[in-house]
Amino acid sequence: MARSYDAIVIGGGHNGLVSAAYLARAGKQVLVLERRHVLGGAAVTEEVFPGFRFSVCSYVVSLLRPEIIRELDLPRHGLEILPLDGTLTPMPDGDHLWRVNDHARTRREIYRHSPTDAEAYDEYAKAMVEMARFVKPILSMVPPDPFSLDLAGFGRLLDLGRRFRRLSRPGQHRLLQLMTMSAADMLDQWFETDVLKATMSASGIIGTFLGVRSPGTAYVLLHHYMGEIDGAFRSWGFSRGGTGAISLAIAGAAREAGVEIRTQSPVERIRTRNGRATGVVLPGGEEVGGTVVLSSADPNVTFLRLCEPGSLGPEFLEEVRRYKFRGSSAKVNLALDALPDFTCLPGPGPHLRGAISISPSVEYMERAYDDAKYGEFSRHPYIDVVIPSLTDPSVAPPGKHVLSCFVQYAPYKLREGTWDEKREAFGDTVVDTLAAYAPNLKRIILHRQVLTPLDLEREWSLTEGNIFQGELSLEQLFFLRPVPGWARYRTPLRNLYLCGSATHPGGGIMGAPGRLAALEVLKDWDRGTVA
Ligand SMILES: Cc1cc2nc3c(=O)[nH]c(=O)nc-3n(C[C@H](O)[C@H](O)[C@H](O)COP(=O)(O)OP(=O)(O)OC[C@H]3O[C@@H](n4cnc5c(N)ncnc54)[C@H](O)[C@@H]3O)c2cc1C
């Protein structure tokens, strides 16, 4: 072998980079190998059209773990989060719902729709804070393994039980409901205003092949709510320079700690000998040795494509095959000559600086899912729109704008035809849907990029285009992610670890999987089990 490292990290997405940085700071020699020409994975900024820089995939940030920002000193490496103020939901009758970060103003706005809901909104916010406080520490915890008699894991389970008992009685009930109910049913318990419930329930379906009325979506809603509670910094925000700037800040910290990073370096095989990983093979047969190998690619890519056939047992591979991806999201990125003009709030203004949610009613959301269930893209999709250039003018030429549409549903498996055939028709549907609320839209589009689930799979190696490297459904979370018995970053192959979003605590620009995986690797090193 040409060269050998202590650790090789497959994938230069933000989690791979976080793992690399922590390992290098602990004195290990680390190499990161990224398949694409640019770092970041799904947290990437690219100049898709001359002068227009897009957060091509992920577009807003909130869950990035504060301990990572602190420990890697990310602001010094260029991280800057700019606030995203609120969500505007235009309504077909020309009215709107506009929730902002200012609680009193939002309360007044909800009051305009329903005085009862304005009262309930305060109570709901308090209840969600309690739930998020319970769940948040889990994000920084290595999941216990209830299938083994490991004492440390048992202690962690006990601790969870104790914290559950410390919740108020209604809090305990709510938590169980959140774990089992649909987002729409849960919100029905609190509110009567349809548009409010619809736009809030949208967080429950992000990255899942579920509808707002499907059980389990209430938890996904909580997962996305967690960033909204801790004051301005951890509210949802834009990263200056796009979400790629987050990855580049982490890469900066990693390089400073001594990490070597190579782009355009796809790993073709993970080398194994006697049941342990020993390095990787690159195109052309170049071999690089590694005492440990961490893969931030998803389990399908890692175990079914990169591991040598026969190196993993059939039961484990069966579990890997059972892991659900079911991509259902797409992205439409638009370069604009001017700002869209919404009928419900004409002209430019602060309402364009936050998210704009096309989620006018619960029925609209569920019907969007109905199309997907039967293998078609939604004829009237849910769209989450942001215009980052209003907050960060560096991403577009003067006077021009970038507009990002996150769209559901775009099922990976179509009943008829292929995504290559349907890409532009889908793009037209998204533009038509948005233009119904902002009639000048079609006139101001300079360029359009449409990314289907197939494109996410081809270009970002996200199996079936799932944005979180596997659905965030309850049966795939915590000690079950990605495979029961293998949720603690280790794999059946010694010295091979997973460190991406397919591991606990899952998807989103969080960095938590990368950090926790690196800390587990270092523990194994200290215990002497790495060799
Ligand atoms: C369309 C879209 C919208 C999203 N929106 C948001 C959002 O607004 N906010 C949010 O918080 N999250 C969002 N997410 C989710 C979030 O971006 C991801 O969960 C997160 O970025 C995943 O990071 P990761 O490092 O775990 O994996 P990835 O980003 O998937 O990184 C894995 C890396 O491994 C590389 N790789 C794969 N195979 C190989 C190989 N054989 N050799 C070398 N390299 C390889 C890939 O190229 C990739 O760079 C979105 C995701 C998508 C796709």
The ligand as an SDF file (V2000), in Angstrom:
LIG
                    3D

 53 58  0  0  0  0  0  0  0  0999 V2000
  -32.5850   18.2570   -0.8360 C   0  0  0  0  0  0  0  0  0  0  0  0
  -32.1660   18.2660    0.6140 C   0  0  0  0  0  0  0  0  0  0  0  0
  -32.6220   19.2660    1.4640 C   0  0  0  0  0  0  0  0  0  0  0  0
  -32.2620   19.2610    2.8040 C   0  0  0  0  0  0  0  0  0  0  0  0
  -32.6220   20.3160    3.6000 N   0  0  0  0  0  0  0  0  0  0  0  0
  -32.1080   20.4110    4.8430 C   0  0  0  0  0  0  0  0  0  0  0  0
  -32.2200   21.6090    5.5830 C   0  0  0  0  0  0  0  0  0  0  0  0
  -32.7050   22.6180    5.0780 O   0  0  0  0  0  0  0  0  0  0  0  0
  -31.7150   21.6300    6.8480 N   0  0  0  0  0  0  0  0  0  0  0  0
  -31.1000   20.5500    7.4020 C   0  0  0  0  0  0  0  0  0  0  0  0
  -30.6780   20.6240    8.5660 O   0  0  0  0  0  0  0  0  0  0  0  0
  -30.9440   19.4050    6.7030 N   0  0  0  0  0  0  0  0  0  0  0  0
  -31.4040   19.3280    5.4340 C   0  0  0  0  0  0  0  0  0  0  0  0
  -31.1680   18.2180    4.6800 N   0  0  0  0  0  0  0  0  0  0  0  0
  -30.5030   17.0630    5.3090 C   0  0  0  0  0  0  0  0  0  0  0  0
  -29.0260   17.2990    5.5120 C   0  0  0  0  0  0  0  0  0  0  0  0
  -28.4950   18.0610    4.4610 O   0  0  0  0  0  0  0  0  0  0  0  0
  -28.3080   15.9660    5.5980 C   0  0  0  0  0  0  0  0  0  0  0  0
  -28.9160   15.1640    6.5940 O   0  0  0  0  0  0  0  0  0  0  0  0
  -26.8410   16.1390    5.9440 C   0  0  0  0  0  0  0  0  0  0  0  0
  -26.2320   17.1480    5.1770 O   0  0  0  0  0  0  0  0  0  0  0  0
  -26.1410   14.8190    5.7520 C   0  0  0  0  0  0  0  0  0  0  0  0
  -24.7980   14.9410    6.1110 O   0  0  0  0  0  0  0  0  0  0  0  0
  -23.8420   13.6690    6.1540 P   0  0  0  0  0  0  0  0  0  0  0  0
  -22.4650   14.1840    6.2920 O   0  0  0  0  0  0  0  0  0  0  0  0
  -24.3340   12.6980    7.1580 O   0  0  0  0  0  0  0  0  0  0  0  0
  -24.0320   12.9410    4.7720 O   0  0  0  0  0  0  0  0  0  0  0  0
  -23.8930   13.4680    3.2780 P   0  0  0  0  0  0  0  0  0  0  0  0
  -24.0630   14.9150    3.2270 O   0  0  0  0  0  0  0  0  0  0  0  0
  -24.7900   12.5770    2.5010 O   0  0  0  0  0  0  0  0  0  0  0  0
  -22.3670   13.1620    2.9530 O   0  0  0  0  0  0  0  0  0  0  0  0
  -21.9000   11.9190    2.5420 C   0  0  0  0  0  0  0  0  0  0  0  0
  -20.7620   12.1840    1.5840 C   0  0  0  0  0  0  0  0  0  0  0  0
  -20.1800   10.9490    1.2060 O   0  0  0  0  0  0  0  0  0  0  0  0
  -19.7960   11.0480   -0.1440 C   0  0  0  0  0  0  0  0  0  0  0  0
  -19.6370    9.6870   -0.6470 N   0  0  0  0  0  0  0  0  0  0  0  0
  -20.5850    8.7550   -0.8420 C   0  0  0  0  0  0  0  0  0  0  0  0
  -20.0440    7.6270   -1.3290 N   0  0  0  0  0  0  0  0  0  0  0  0
  -18.7230    7.8480   -1.4260 C   0  0  0  0  0  0  0  0  0  0  0  0
  -17.6090    7.0750   -1.8700 C   0  0  0  0  0  0  0  0  0  0  0  0
  -17.7710    5.8190   -2.3390 N   0  0  0  0  0  0  0  0  0  0  0  0
  -16.3740    7.6240   -1.8330 N   0  0  0  0  0  0  0  0  0  0  0  0
  -16.1780    8.8860   -1.3910 C   0  0  0  0  0  0  0  0  0  0  0  0
  -17.2040    9.6810   -0.9770 N   0  0  0  0  0  0  0  0  0  0  0  0
  -18.4460    9.1600   -0.9950 C   0  0  0  0  0  0  0  0  0  0  0  0
  -20.9260   11.8100   -0.7860 C   0  0  0  0  0  0  0  0  0  0  0  0
  -20.5340   12.3860   -2.0120 O   0  0  0  0  0  0  0  0  0  0  0  0
  -21.2030   12.8630    0.2980 C   0  0  0  0  0  0  0  0  0  0  0  0
  -20.4210   14.0090    0.1000 O   0  0  0  0  0  0  0  0  0  0  0  0
  -31.4660   18.2130    3.3140 C   0  0  0  0  0  0  0  0  0  0  0  0
  -30.9660   17.2270    2.4570 C   0  0  0  0  0  0  0  0  0  0  0  0
  -31.3010   17.2590    1.1100 C   0  0  0  0  0  0  0  0  0  0  0  0
  -30.7310   16.2060    0.1980 C   0  0  0  0  0  0  0  0  0  0  0  0
  1  2  1  0
  2  3  1  0
  2 52  2  0
  3  4  2  0
  4  5  1  0
  4 50  1  0
  5  6  2  0
  6  7  1  0
  6 13  1  0
  7  8  2  0
  7  9  1  0
  9 10  1  0
 10 11  2  0
 10 12  1  0
 12 13  2  0
 13 14  1  0
 14 15  1  0
 14 50  1  0
 15 16  1  0
 16 17  1  0
 16 18  1  0
 18 19  1  0
 18 20  1  0
 20 21  1  0
 20 22  1  0
 22 23  1  0
 23 24  1  0
 24 25  2  0
 24 26  1  0
 24 27  1  0
 27 28  1  0
 28 29  2  0
 28 30  1  0
 28 31  1  0
 31 32  1  0
 32 33  1  0
 33 34  1  0
 33 48  1  0
 34 35  1  0
 35 36  1  0
 35 46  1  0
 36 37  1  0
 36 45  1  0
 37 38  2  0
 38 39  1  0
 39 40  1  0
 39 45  2  0
 40 41  1  0
 40 42  2  0
 42 43  1  0
 43 44  2  0
 44 45  1  0
 46 47  1  0
 46 48  1  0
 48 49  1  0
 50 51  2  0
 51 52  1  0
 52 53  1  0
M  END
$$$$
